[in-house]
């Protein structure tokens, strides 16, 4: 084996070793859930997840609310979370949750760090610290995610239209240049 081949083999093995020993991606880290989340939230409530659906890049979790602790909360609330994020809401249908959320354009927004899923030590502790709460009035705080395009869908559409526009302009420019060249 030549010196170059040995160096190449050693470099390849070193590279594979470094790739193999690389750190695994870190999961999202959340602060320990507590009643202190109430201070930074627009709404806080507890209830049962009745539906979980995705709409574009968003995850929408519908909660049947049994107790409201802060804010204008109805008996049903759609909670919006980013579906592709590591800290997306993990609750499934039938799970009991405590949600600390913010209002963004009239919709409740939260994530996995500020939504506590039962059973668990944090769920029981936080629920006990929040107290009795109030019964929410009838109604549904909806997240209107059925119509329109997500940002990524809109961006993709604009990119396609831009490429088509450039192709048409290029075609017209070439035809104009050829026509002009023939007349001179």
Secondary structure, 3 states (H helix, E strand, C coil): CCHHHHHHHHHHHHHHHHHHCCCCCCCCCCCCCCHHHHHHCCEEEEEEEEEEEEECCEEEEEEEEEEEEECCCEEEEEEEEECCCCCCCCCCCCCEEEEEEEEECCEEECCCCCEEECCCHHHHHHHHHHCCCECCEEEEECCCCCCCCCHHHHHHHHHHHHHHHHHHHHHHHHHHHHHHHHHC
